[in-house]
Amino acid sequence: MADEPPEWSDVDADDVEARVVELAEQGYSQAEIGLKLRDEGITGTPVPNVKLATGKKVGDILAENDATPEIPEDLRNLMEKAVRVREHLAENGQDHQNKRALQNVESKIRRLVNYYRGDELDAEFKYTYENAKDLLE
């Protein structure tokens, strides 16, 4: 693994941090921010690795600038999946395989909620389909 950015990448750390915060405010997740910086870069120069360019991870940059999302990214992704599967099951009630998949996804969500409760989520937060749907809109 590389310890320093490649020679061809001469981006300024402050510019990278500003772009990370800007993309977060536009609603991009941490993974999407990394991909956009890699593909589009800053003023035409791609950023191959945010940590090598700035010395900080994307999540650390967002935390310093109070731009962290209200729901952790892994929990948000699972909630999106649960909402999609539940909507699928509303139309296709006999899909037993996806009924089981929904049970597994909701179980993962409940475990993650317990993990994050108090630190990154409210102490009173409880997962329900309606709650997830409201948060994701």
Buried (B, 14 or more C-beta within 10 A) or exposed (E): EEEEBEEEBEBEBEBBBBBBBEBBEEEBBBEBBBEBBEEBBBEEBBBBBBEBBBEBBBBBBBEEBEBBBEBBBEBBEBBBBBBEBBEEBEEEEEBEEBBEBBEEBBEBBEEBBEBBBEEBBEEEBEBEBEEBBEBEE
